[in-house]
Amino acid sequence: MAVATEYKTNLKPVWCPGCGDFGVLAAFTQAFSALGLRKENIVIVTGIGCSSRIAGYLNVYGFNSIHGRTLPIATGVKIANPHLTVIAAGGDGDAYSIGIGHIPHAARRNIDITYLVMDNEIYGLTKGQQSPTSPLGIYSSSTPLGTYERPLNTLEMLLSFNATFVAQAFSGDTKHLVELIIKAIKHKGFSFINCISPCPTYRGGMQIFKDIRAKLRYLDEEERDVSEKELAYRIARTKDYIPIGVIYQEEVDEYERVLEALREKSGAKKEIGLEEVLSTFIA
Ligand code: SF4
């Protein structure tokens, strides 16, 4: 079994000192190690943004793709080789703005991908414009008078898309994030983690970590039925605290199993060799 550091490349992250994304990088390596995953069996697909650079820092197969198209590419990878552990990752701009149209479809298909969004509530790479999750009233480089568009409630959104695993994490608590990533990867089907991953450069310096930590409430999955949807909605909608942990989970056949059943029903062959494919074109 590889130790956590073996899942890191030699590239030095170009993130700002104190960026929350360092915690996510550390958590991924620890989770992969704890699960005993072979590096060559993991693929991480990312979009564009500060957080999407993570594909270059993990010593697994990586695809730093185009803006907002993380999920379609990850879906293609998983369908082509269902034996791989496929991770999709990116930031709140990549996921919830340009890429938002892909989320409901990945969720309703229940494809076995883990999607971790590093949500810093700002566009960091392009120097601090408001994002779809920026809280009302904050000053950003695009909102000098304060933001005036209401932020998305992404947890509620994913619940409404019938995602079968919905969780929230905080990159300032790596140990807890490791546990959540392990649960998400083990989940059969689409697993979503909104990871609050602060941007100290454009969101108030290191104080932002303290402010978030003061509002966290850890959810105890043993104390409640995580498949209770109404309760999950209430947790997702709360303004009293920031919920951390698994908010909702249910067991539904994953997409790959559905496709396999369809294949069997159709009588199609399971695997077709290249020569056989070519022979259909050559008389
Ligand atoms: Fe991290 Fe913000 Fe710096 Fe980007 S701009 S690397 S999100 S701290």
Residues whose N, C-alpha, C, O or C-beta is under 5 A from the ligand:
A	BS01	SF4	W15 C16 C19 C50 G124 L125 P198 C199 P200 T201 Y202
